[in-house]
Amino acid sequence: MEKTYNKYITKHRSKQATECGVRGWGDEMNAYPQTLSVTIKKRDHLLEEISEAIRNTPRSELRDWGMRIPTTMSTVTVRRGKNFGGLLKSLGKAFINEGAGIVGSIHDGQVKEHIAQRGKAAHDSLLYAGETARNTFCQMSIAIKDDPSKYAPKLAAGMLGFLGASGGIDGDGGVPDLDFLGGIGAHRSVFTHSIIAGIVIETMLVSLSDLTKTVYNNLPEQHDQLWDRLVVGNEEILMALSQGMSAGIAYHLGVDATIDGDGIYRDLPISIPQDAHQIIISANAVAEGGNSFGWKKGKRFRS
């Protein structure tokens, strides 16, 4: 199967590069360095502007904004819970169907045929996944080349979200390892090494979007264009950032569940076996990853 897949990828790689117009991405991405980096000076300037806007915003409006945060967190939690429930339901059906198929093949004396059939199905699924990934890559490439000012920032936001939340390819650091702030004894806290971290991050992003809209009219007349971008079309940028961060958290948890699989949760209310710790963190990795790709698509950033 692996040889077939590698052959498939090799066969289509040059065609993909030609069809999607991969060459030339660099110039378009480099045209927007100002949107991808924030210097210390600019950071301080942004903080001054948002602070002034907050001071000039009526307290009643700020109070209303604060009252919306718990509702936002509740909405995010419910949606993610439904996504996770949908995953468990799908997996349960798959296991039941496979189990029934195996039992039936044993009863009919066709175990070898059943295994061969399932192997072919897995092979076809792998090729389909490769084709789907190629088509997605093509669409992304074409979109960026046609309108780089619209799509390049979203791609960059997703990449930055992933790298920042995961801690990098080695999965060290990032959002889950913020528990180190409580000392080495607090590492692998259930609050940072689970979907709870994703819920908090997404709630913060939605609330930031909401706050920007609330105080926007009270910004200095000459203000940074970042605030304009956050208000006009901010949903797509924040969605990309949120999805990137979800993917990053999922990746980090996946590394902790496999390569770094000897760790345990430090703050569970009961003592459980090592394998149970790995099952829990694996389930959270899958749940967070599923949220990134969106099992149920819908708007996140509403205010």
ZIFEN-V38464 format. One record per pair of residues at least 24 apart in sequence whose C-alpha atoms are under 6 Angstrom apart, sorted by the first residue. I is the first residue (numbers start at 0). J is the second residue. D is the distance in Angstrom with one decimal. If there is no record, write none. Layout:
I & J & D
I & J & D
This chain:
19 & 137 & 4.7
19 & 140 & 5.7
52 & 214 & 5.6
52 & 217 & 4.7
52 & 218 & 4.6
55 & 217 & 5.9
72 & 202 & 5.4
83 & 286 & 5.4
153 & 236 & 5.2
153 & 239 & 5.7
156 & 239 & 5.9
156 & 240 & 4.8
157 & 239 & 4.8
157 & 240 & 4.7
157 & 243 & 4.2
160 & 240 & 5.1
160 & 243 & 4.5
160 & 244 & 4.3
161 & 243 & 4.3
161 & 244 & 4.7
161 & 246 & 5.9
161 & 247 & 4.1
164 & 244 & 5.1
164 & 247 & 4.9
164 & 248 & 5.5
165 & 247 & 4.1
165 & 248 & 5.2
165 & 251 & 5.0
170 & 251 & 4.8
187 & 264 & 5.2
188 & 264 & 5.7
188 & 265 & 5.6
193 & 283 & 5.3
194 & 283 & 5.8
194 & 287 & 5.9
205 & 300 & 5.6
209 & 302 & 5.8
234 & 300 & 5.6
242 & 291 & 4.5
245 & 287 & 5.8
245 & 291 & 5.1
246 & 288 & 5.3
246 & 291 & 5.5
249 & 284 & 4.3
249 & 287 & 5.3
249 & 288 & 5.0
252 & 284 & 5.2
253 & 284 & 5.6
256 & 280 & 6.0
256 & 281 & 5.6
